[in-house]
Amino acid sequence: MKQFDVVIVGGGTAGITAALAARSAGVRIALVEREPRLGGDCTFYGCVPSKALLEIAKVVHDARRAAAEGIFADAPIIDFGKIAARRRRIVEEVAADERDERFERAGIALIRGQARFLSAFELDVDGNRIGSKACIVTTGSEPAVPSIAGIEDVPYLTNRTIFDLERLPSRLLVLGGGATGLELAQAFRRFGSEVVVVEMLERLLPRDEPEAGRVLEEVLRGEGVDLRLGAKAVGVTTDGAGLVLSLEQEELRGDALLVAAGRSGSVEGLGLEALGVTLDGGYVKINGRGRTSVANIFAAGDVTGGLQFTHVAAHEGRVAGLNAAGQRAKIDERVAPWVTFTDPEIAHVGLTEEEARERHEGIEVVSYPMSRVDRARIEQRPFGFVKLVTARRRALGRLGGGELVGAQIVGPHAGELIQECALAMQTRCFAGRLTQTIHPYPATTLAVQQAAAQLFPLGRVLVESD
């Protein structure tokens, strides 16, 4: 039986980062992956293929808008097969960064197969036993399929299968109004599909500020996406014409159904519960150092059920890898931005206004509309805003504008702009530094400066008189 110091189960972002971090501590590492290639959901079924699709959809959308800018050409003709080929090419380019050789050169043993824990110190991988002083579970998550009558009898799509489509659906039904559902809904609508989104809640993107969801709702409806908010799906069937999705009050018809109604931890078959590893709602429960209820077993990434983003998985993987190798690192997700890559982009970091008022005193909220930013005017993309949430500093009160505890940005390049706010939060600098720092004109980041200026009397006067 081969022996290692640390065995990582799962070769996605968290697992790869954990393996490299643990290896940097000089210990013997094995990385177990059941798929033929490393990279996980992000590379093959999530971030990379979806953003490739969104980029082409934006090109199509801009081409249709060109006449309004004085550019006249034939309407774009969609060759979805070529679009799919481009997406595959981009995925392959990204996947090349995660070739086996990279990890083998680093001294990491790669083992292919399905892992199952025999004990806290021993695993079975397709009939072969390996031993380890510590293990890290980084098996990720998988699409959660809602309990809807007939769902198992119809050919529904998930993020793992929708990118296999070679033909554009004429009418796409989307279950779920979260980031995945909305990004793909907008992309397919721009390609020419009729799209209906069914969301149980009365609003989109519940983790973000309510006004962010309202802006996106207005944009999507304006592009022809049919949003059914506060609607519950109760059944789905097929007939000769396609799929029939039954809501409580009506029936919707389509030729494709995308299920984007959440995720669940990929823990089936690992044997974790038999070891005494605590699960919470199907996810592995960890402490601030990535350790589970079993002392030598750690976990990181989506399988823990926290913020399910690639960058967060990388952070947790690094911490778990270092700690499994005998070091002492701590998870710090106080400043963990996220972005929904619709058009406009929706970016957030820290607390929402509601959360901040529950946790802090002396909250002040300022905002600035993108419609007043010259770059947004030039690009004819005036949708959105910058919203900053600040709190009193301990002992210093609101000196220097207080401390930034949350930010929401909606608009062009929001995914890049949010990092300025994230850095201010990470360094805990005075919020006023955001307005004191010179920002280049006419860059969209001026919206952050103008929002922060309103934390001061003179800034409020200048902004109001602008």
VENRAHU-V280843 format. One record per residue. N is the residue number from 1. PSI is psi in radians with two decimals (* if undefined). OMEGA is omega in radians with two decimals (* if undefined). Layout:
N&PSI&OMEGA / N&PSI&OMEGA
//
This chain:
1&2.23&3.13 / 2&2.46&-3.13 / 3&2.42&3.10 / 4&2.86&3.04 / 5&-0.71&3.14 / 6&2.28&3.02 / 7&2.23&3.10 / 8&2.27&-3.14 / 9&1.85&-3.13 / 10&2.09&-3.04 / 11&0.65&3.00 / 12&-2.77&-3.08 / 13&-0.85&-3.11 / 14&-0.75&-3.12 / 15&-0.75&3.13 / 16&-0.81&-3.13 / 17&-0.71&3.11 / 18&-0.75&-3.12 / 19&-0.79&-3.13 / 20&-0.67&3.13 / 21&-0.79&3.14 / 22&-0.69&-3.14 / 23&-0.58&3.13 / 24&-0.35&3.10 / 25&-0.02&3.04 / 26&0.33&-3.12 / 27&2.91&-3.13 / 28&2.22&-2.99 / 29&2.47&2.92 / 30&2.40&3.10 / 31&2.08&-3.09 / 32&2.24&3.13 / 33&2.28&-3.10 / 34&-0.37&3.13 / 35&2.77&-3.13 / 36&-0.44&-3.06 / 37&2.65&3.06 / 38&2.73&3.09 / 39&-0.61&3.06 / 40&-2.90&-3.06 / 41&-0.75&-3.05 / 42&-0.83&-3.07 / 43&-0.75&-2.96 / 44&-0.45&-3.02 / 45&0.06&-3.02 / 46&-1.89&-2.99 / 47&-0.90&-2.99 / 48&-0.96&-3.13 / 49&-0.60&-3.13 / 50&-0.71&-3.14 / 51&-0.56&3.05 / 52&-0.72&3.12 / 53&-0.74&-3.13 / 54&-0.65&-3.12 / 55&-0.77&3.10 / 56&-0.68&3.11 / 57&-0.63&3.10 / 58&-0.67&3.09 / 59&-0.77&3.12 / 60&-0.79&-3.12 / 61&-0.76&3.14 / 62&-0.61&3.11 / 63&-0.66&3.13 / 64&-0.46&3.14 / 65&-0.15&-2.96 / 66&-0.61&-3.10 / 67&-0.62&3.13 / 68&-0.33&3.14 / 69&0.12&3.11 / 70&0.26&3.12 / 71&2.09&-3.05 / 72&2.25&3.12 / 73&2.97&3.09 / 74&2.63&3.10 / 75&2.47&-3.11 / 76&2.41&3.07 / 77&2.20&-3.05 / 78&2.09&2.98 / 79&1.59&-3.00 / 80&-0.48&3.09 / 81&-0.75&3.11 / 82&-0.61&3.08 / 83&-0.75&3.12 / 84&-0.67&3.13 / 85&-0.70&3.09 / 86&-0.76&3.12 / 87&-0.78&3.13 / 88&-0.67&-3.13 / 89&-0.73&3.12 / 90&-0.73&3.10 / 91&-0.74&-3.14 / 92&-0.66&3.11 / 93&-0.75&3.14 / 94&-0.73&-3.12 / 95&-0.45&3.14 / 96&-0.42&3.10 / 97&-0.21&-3.07 / 98&0.58&3.11 / 99&2.62&-3.14 / 100&-0.67&-3.05 / 101&-0.58&-3.14 / 102&-0.74&-3.07 / 103&-0.60&3.08 / 104&-0.67&3.09 / 105&-0.51&3.13 / 106&-0.04&3.12 / 107&0.37&3.12 / 108&2.18&3.11 / 109&2.24&3.11 / 110&2.24&-3.13 / 111&2.14&-3.14 / 112&2.38&3.07 / 113&3.06&3.13 / 114&2.13&-3.12 / 115&2.55&3.04 / 116&2.27&-3.13 / 117&2.22&3.00 / 118&-0.55&3.04 / 119&-3.13&3.13 / 120&-0.24&-3.07 / 121&0.11&-3.06 / 122&2.40&3.12 / 123&2.67&2.99 / 124&2.23&3.09 / 125&1.70&-3.12 / 126&0.79&3.07 / 127&-0.16&3.10 / 128&2.30&-3.10 / 129&2.43&3.04 / 130&2.57&3.13 / 131&2.69&-3.12 / 132&2.56&3.06 / 133&-0.58&3.13 / 134&2.64&3.13 / 135&2.62&3.08 / 136&2.18&3.12 / 137&2.05&-3.14 / 138&0.85&-3.01 / 139&-0.02&3.02 / 140&-2.71&-3.13 / 141&2.99&3.12 / 142&2.81&-3.11 / 143&2.32&3.05 / 144&2.21&-3.13 / 145&2.06&-3.09 / 146&2.71&3.13 / 147&1.47&3.14 / 148&2.31&-3.12 / 149&2.21&3.06 / 150&-0.05&-3.04 / 151&-0.60&-3.11 / 152&-0.14&-3.09 / 153&0.06&-3.13 / 154&2.70&-3.11 / 155&1.25&-3.13 / 156&2.78&3.12 / 157&2.67&2.96 / 158&-3.09&3.09 / 159&-0.31&3.14 / 160&-0.25&-3.08 / 161&-0.37&-3.05 / 162&-0.47&-3.13 / 163&-0.04&3.04 / 164&-0.17&-3.10 / 165&2.31&3.06 / 166&-0.16&-3.14 / 167&2.41&-3.13 / 168&2.17&3.09 / 169&2.46&3.09 / 170&-0.58&3.13 / 171&1.96&-3.08 / 172&2.19&3.03 / 173&2.31&-3.10 / 174&2.13&3.06 / 175&1.89&3.10 / 176&2.21&-3.14 / 177&0.62&3.04 / 178&-2.93&-3.04 / 179&-0.85&-3.09 / 180&-0.85&-3.12 / 181&-0.72&-3.08 / 182&-0.68&3.09 / 183&-0.84&-3.10 / 184&-0.57&3.08 / 185&-0.81&-3.14 / 186&-0.73&-3.13 / 187&-0.87&-3.10 / 188&-0.57&3.07 / 189&-0.72&-3.14 / 190&-0.48&3.06 / 191&-0.31&3.10 / 192&-0.07&3.09 / 193&2.55&2.85 / 194&2.38&-3.05 / 195&2.30&3.04 / 196&2.20&3.10 / 197&2.21&3.12 / 198&2.09&-3.11 / 199&2.25&-3.12 / 200&-0.62&-3.13 / 201&2.86&3.14 / 202&0.00&-3.09 / 203&2.83&3.08 / 204&2.71&3.00 / 205&1.17&-3.04 / 206&-0.32&3.12 / 207&-0.31&-3.11 / 208&3.04&3.08 / 209&2.51&-3.11 / 210&-0.67&-3.10 / 211&-0.42&3.07 / 212&-0.79&3.10 / 213&-0.62&-3.13 / 214&-0.69&3.09 / 215&-0.83&-3.12 / 216&-0.66&3.11 / 217&-0.78&3.13 / 218&-0.75&-3.12 / 219&-0.83&-3.10 / 220&-0.76&3.09 / 221&-0.68&3.12 / 222&-0.50&3.11 / 223&-0.04&3.07 / 224&0.15&3.06 / 225&2.24&-3.14 / 226&1.89&-3.11 / 227&2.14&3.08 / 228&1.61&-3.11 / 229&2.59&-3.09 / 230&0.45&-3.10 / 231&2.46&-3.12 / 232&2.22&3.06 / 233&2.34&-3.10 / 234&-0.24&-3.14 / 235&2.77&3.10 / 236&2.40&3.13 / 237&3.06&3.02 / 238&2.64&2.97 / 239&-2.98&-3.07 / 240&-0.40&-3.07 / 241&-0.15&-3.13 / 242&-2.49&-3.09 / 243&2.55&3.06 / 244&1.98&3.13 / 245&2.07&-3.10 / 246&2.15&2.98 / 247&3.10&-3.11 / 248&-0.50&-3.05 / 249&-0.17&-3.06 / 250&3.07&3.08 / 251&2.45&3.09 / 252&2.47&3.14 / 253&2.54&3.11 / 254&3.00&3.08 / 255&0.06&3.03 / 256&2.53&3.14 / 257&2.09&3.07 / 258&2.13&3.07 / 259&1.94&3.13 / 260&0.96&-3.01 / 261&0.72&3.08 / 262&-3.13&-3.07 / 263&2.87&3.03 / 264&2.65&-3.09 / 265&2.44&3.11 / 266&1.48&-3.10 / 267&-0.10&-3.07 / 268&2.34&3.08 / 269&-0.08&-3.12 / 270&-0.42&-3.13 / 271&0.45&-3.07 / 272&-0.74&-3.09 / 273&-0.60&3.13 / 274&-0.40&3.12 / 275&-0.20&-3.07 / 276&0.22&3.07 / 277&2.18&-3.10 / 278&2.24&3.04 / 279&2.55&3.13 / 280&1.83&-3.11 / 281&0.54&3.14 / 282&-0.01&3.11 / 283&2.71&3.14 / 284&2.17&-3.12 / 285&2.29&-3.13 / 286&2.86&3.03 / 287&-2.97&-3.06 / 288&-0.09&3.09 / 289&0.19&3.11 / 290&0.15&-3.09 / 291&2.44&3.08 / 292&-3.00&3.11 / 293&-0.21&3.03 / 294&2.14&-2.88 / 295&-0.67&-3.05 / 296&0.18&3.11 / 297&2.20&-3.14 / 298&2.95&3.07 / 299&2.71&-3.12 / 300&2.72&3.07 / 301&-2.78&-3.03 / 302&-0.50&-3.09 / 303&-0.28&3.13 / 304&-0.18&3.05 / 305&0.19&3.11 / 306&-2.45&3.07 / 307&2.00&-3.02 / 308&1.36&3.12 / 309&2.62&-3.09 / 310&-0.76&-3.10 / 311&-0.57&3.07 / 312&-0.70&3.09 / 313&-0.69&3.12 / 314&-0.74&3.12 / 315&-0.85&-3.14 / 316&-0.66&3.12 / 317&-0.73&3.11 / 318&-0.81&-3.13 / 319&-0.82&-3.13 / 320&-0.71&3.14 / 321&-0.78&3.13 / 322&-0.77&-3.10 / 323&-0.65&3.09 / 324&-0.44&3.13 / 325&0.13&3.05 / 326&0.10&3.11 / 327&-3.11&-3.11 / 328&1.75&3.08 / 329&2.81&-3.06 / 330&2.44&3.07 / 331&2.26&3.09 / 332&1.71&-3.12 / 333&0.36&3.08 / 334&-0.63&3.14 / 335&1.48&-3.14 / 336&1.64&-3.12 / 337&2.73&3.00 / 338&2.73&-3.07 / 339&2.33&2.91 / 340&2.09&-2.95 / 341&0.76&2.94 / 342&-3.11&3.05 / 343&1.82&0.16 / 344&2.75&3.08 / 345&2.59&3.13 / 346&1.97&-3.08 / 347&2.49&-3.09 / 348&2.60&2.98 / 349&2.49&3.08 / 350&-2.57&-3.04 / 351&2.62&2.92 / 352&2.95&3.10 / 353&-0.77&-3.14 / 354&-0.78&3.12 / 355&-0.70&-3.12 / 356&-0.70&-3.14 / 357&-0.47&3.10 / 358&-0.47&-2.99 / 359&-0.38&-3.02 / 360&2.83&3.01 / 361&2.80&3.08 / 362&0.71&-3.14 / 363&2.35&2.99 / 364&2.36&-3.09 / 365&2.28&3.09 / 366&2.68&3.12 / 367&2.83&3.14 / 368&2.24&-3.07 / 369&2.48&3.08 / 370&-0.41&-3.13 / 371&-0.25&3.12 / 372&0.09&3.13 / 373&2.18&-3.03 / 374&-0.64&3.13 / 375&-0.72&3.12 / 376&-0.62&3.08 / 377&-0.77&-3.13 / 378&-0.75&-3.11 / 379&-0.04&-3.11 / 380&0.73&3.08 / 381&1.24&-3.00 / 382&0.13&-3.08 / 383&2.42&2.95 / 384&-2.96&-3.03 / 385&2.92&2.91 / 386&2.26&3.12 / 387&2.20&3.14 / 388&2.34&3.12 / 389&2.09&-3.12 / 390&2.74&-3.13 / 391&2.84&3.06 / 392&2.51&3.01 / 393&2.52&3.07 / 394&2.19&3.12 / 395&-0.50&-3.08 / 396&-0.14&3.13 / 397&-2.28&-3.10 / 398&0.31&3.06 / 399&2.33&3.12 / 400&0.31&3.13 / 401&0.04&-3.12 / 402&-2.84&-3.10 / 403&2.30&3.09 / 404&2.16&-3.14 / 405&-0.11&3.11 / 406&2.65&3.11 / 407&2.48&3.06 / 408&2.23&3.10 / 409&2.24&3.08 / 410&2.17&3.12 / 411&-3.06&3.12 / 412&2.37&3.09 / 413&0.35&-3.11 / 414&-0.60&-3.14 / 415&-0.49&3.05 / 416&-0.72&-3.07 / 417&-0.56&-3.04 / 418&-0.41&-3.06 / 419&-0.48&3.06 / 420&-0.73&3.11 / 421&-0.69&3.13 / 422&-0.71&3.13 / 423&-0.71&3.10 / 424&-0.68&3.12 / 425&-0.74&-3.10 / 426&-0.69&-3.12 / 427&-0.15&3.13 / 428&0.68&3.11 / 429&2.91&3.05 / 430&2.38&-3.14 / 431&-0.49&3.14 / 432&-0.32&3.09 / 433&-0.46&-3.13 / 434&-0.51&3.12 / 435&-0.44&3.10 / 436&-0.50&-3.12 / 437&2.32&3.12 / 438&2.26&3.11 / 439&2.44&-3.09 / 440&2.33&3.05 / 441&2.46&0.00 / 442&0.65&-3.07 / 443&2.58&-3.11 / 444&-0.41&-3.13 / 445&-0.24&3.03 / 446&-0.44&3.11 / 447&-0.62&3.09 / 448&-0.78&3.13 / 449&-0.76&-3.11 / 450&-0.63&3.07 / 451&-0.82&-3.12 / 452&-0.53&3.14 / 453&-0.51&-3.09 / 454&-0.04&3.03 / 455&-0.13&-3.09 / 456&2.57&-3.08 / 457&-0.82&-3.12 / 458&-0.71&3.12 / 459&-0.68&3.12 / 460&-0.72&3.13 / 461&-0.79&-3.11 / 462&-0.73&-3.13 / 463&-0.74&-3.12 / 464&-0.48&-3.13 / 465&-0.08&-3.10 / 466&*&*
//
